[in-house]
Amino acid sequence: MGAVQKIDELAYAAYLQAHAEPLEPDANYTEVHLDGVDLGGVDAAHARFIESAFEGVTFTEGNLDHCRFNDVWVSRNRWVGVKAAETEWLDVSVLDSVLAGVQAYGSRLRRVVFQRCKIDSLNLRGATLVDVEFDGCELNELDCAGATLTNVTFAGSAVKRARFSGVKLKKVDFRGARELDVADGADALRGAIVDERQLLELAPVLAAALGIEVK
C-alpha cells in the first residue's frame, strides 16, 4: 500500500490551508494543515477530518473519541494519553510519530499505514483493522484483545509484549517482523502467518496456552 513521504506529494497538497485555531468537538475540517501546533488537552470529540495533514503536532491528554479521519496524512506527531475510542480511520498514513497510551478501543481502521513509528501501550481492544501496515515500527504492549484483524502486516517491526486474547485473525502476516513477543492470547493466533524462526520463538507461550507440558 505504501505511504506518501512528503506533504507536497499529497493529491490535495495545493488545497491545504493552515489551521492554528483550537479544534472543536463535532466540527468538520476539510483540507486543513496543522503544522507544529500543540493540542494539549483539546476536546475535539466527534470531529471529522477529510483530506487534511497533521505535521509536527503534539497532542497530550486530549479527546478525539468518535472522530473520523478520511484521507489524512500524519507526520512527526507526538500523541500521549489521547482518548480516541471508536474512531474511524480510512486511507490514513502515520509517519515517524510517537503514540503512547492512546485509547483507541472499538475503532475501525481501513487502509492505514504506520511507518517508522514508536507505539507504546496502544489500546485497540475490540477494534477492527483491515488492510493495515505496521512498517518499521516499534510496538510495545500492543493490546488487541477481542479485536478483528484482516490483512495486517508487520514488516520490519518489533512487536513486544502484545496481547491477543480473543482476537480474530485473517491473513495477518508476522513474517517480516524483527521481533514477535506475545504476552497473552497465543492460543488465539489462528489465522496468523509466521516463519519457522518465529514459530520456534513462540513455542513456549503456545505450549503454555494450550496446556502442553514440555519436559
C-alpha positions, 0 to 999 in steps of 0.5 A, spaced: 500 500 500 505 504 501 505 511 504 506 518 501 513 521 504 512 528 503 506 533 504 507 536 497 506 529 494 499 529 497 493 529 491 490 535 495 497 538 497 495 545 493 488 545 497 491 545 504 490 551 508 493 552 515 489 551 521 492 554 528 485 555 531 483 550 537 479 544 534 472 543 536 468 537 538 463 535 532 466 540 527 468 538 520 475 540 517 476 539 510 483 540 507 486 543 513 494 543 515 496 543 522 503 544 522 507 544 529 501 546 533 500 543 540 493 540 542 494 539 549 488 537 552 483 539 546 476 536 546 475 535 539 470 529 540 466 527 534 470 531 529 471 529 522 477 530 518 477 529 510 483 530 506 487 534 511 495 533 514 497 533 521 505 535 521 509 536 527 503 536 532 503 534 539 497 532 542 497 530 550 491 528 554 486 530 549 479 527 546 478 525 539 473 519 541 468 518 535 472 522 530 473 520 523 479 521 519 478 520 511 484 521 507 489 524 512 496 524 512 500 524 519 507 526 520 512 527 526 506 527 531 507 526 538 500 523 541 500 521 549 494 519 553 489 521 547 482 518 548 480 516 541 475 510 542 471 508 536 474 512 531 474 511 524 480 511 520 480 510 512 486 511 507 490 514 513 498 514 513 502 515 520 509 517 519 515 517 524 510 519 530 510 517 537 503 514 540 503 512 547 497 510 551 492 512 546 485 509 547 483 507 541 478 501 543 472 499 538 475 503 532 475 501 525 481 502 521 481 501 513 487 502 509 492 505 514 499 505 514 504 506 520 511 507 518 517 508 522 513 509 528 514 508 536 507 505 539 507 504 546 501 501 550 496 502 544 489 500 546 485 497 540 481 492 544 475 490 540 477 494 534 477 492 527 483 493 522 483 491 515 488 492 510 493 495 515 501 496 515 505 496 521 512 498 517 518 499 521 515 500 527 516 499 534 510 496 538 510 495 545 504 492 549 500 492 543 493 490 546 488 487 541 484 483 545 477 481 542 479 485 536 478 483 528 484 483 524 484 482 516 490 483 512 495 486 517 502 486 516 508 487 520 514 488 516 520 490 519 517 491 526 518 489 533 512 487 536 513 486 544 509 484 549 502 484 545 496 481 547 491 477 543 486 474 547 480 473 543 482 476 537 480 474 530 485 473 525 485 473 517 491 473 513 495 477 518 502 476 516 508 476 522 513 474 517 517 480 516 517 482 523 524 483 527 521 481 533 514 477 535 513 477 543 506 475 545 504 476 552 497 473 552 492 470 547 497 465 543 492 460 543 488 465 539 493 466 533 489 462 528 489 465 522 496 468 523 502 467 518 509 466 521 516 463 519 519 457 522 524 462 526 518 465 529 514 459 530 520 456 534 520 463 538 513 462 540 513 455 542 513 456 549 507 461 550 503 456 545 505 450 549 503 454 555 496 456 552 494 450 550 496 446 556 502 442 553 507 440 558 514 440 555 519 436 559 
